[in-house]
């Protein structure tokens, strides 16, 4: 048995269930996403040792998902699954950063061998963090404390930077004022003040106002969320 945590991104529910069951029987911990966008959000919000992704998926295909993951982590092993067998499709997958490729239908035992081999080649404890947080076209470079959107650098104060970092670390998740106060300010939230709302507005003016797509949204009565949808 082992403790490796795998992300399976597959829109075919029957195949997803079959793969999950077989991988779990080998001791792997499996989390499942039903499309590329959900897979990317889960990857950004948790730590995985290996990713298995279908190629043809709604919302975000496997190649695009692979490219987005590689912007944030250059070493995590990725296996692409596809019903397509053309050489061009394999080349595109490898160019996007995939480490291995399986064409459907395939023997489950073959997938298990590939997973075991890649985990042996890329043990997670040896991986170094990339120091990059990415959501949509928004990038935060942690080592240099610089933020860019659509390639344009955005100047933030230290507290604005830390607030945005917390949002980027929890994409597509509603964060309450209490959580933000504790994690960003290190204090309990005083319901009689609106300082968090003030700083959210500061961020919106810099991160959202100059751009067509808005990323920072308010969920009335709940908190704030970094999301592509309002």
Order of alpha helices (4+ residues) and beta strands (2+ residues): beta-alpha-beta-alpha-beta-alpha-beta-alpha-beta-alpha-beta-beta-beta-beta-alpha-alpha-alpha-beta-beta
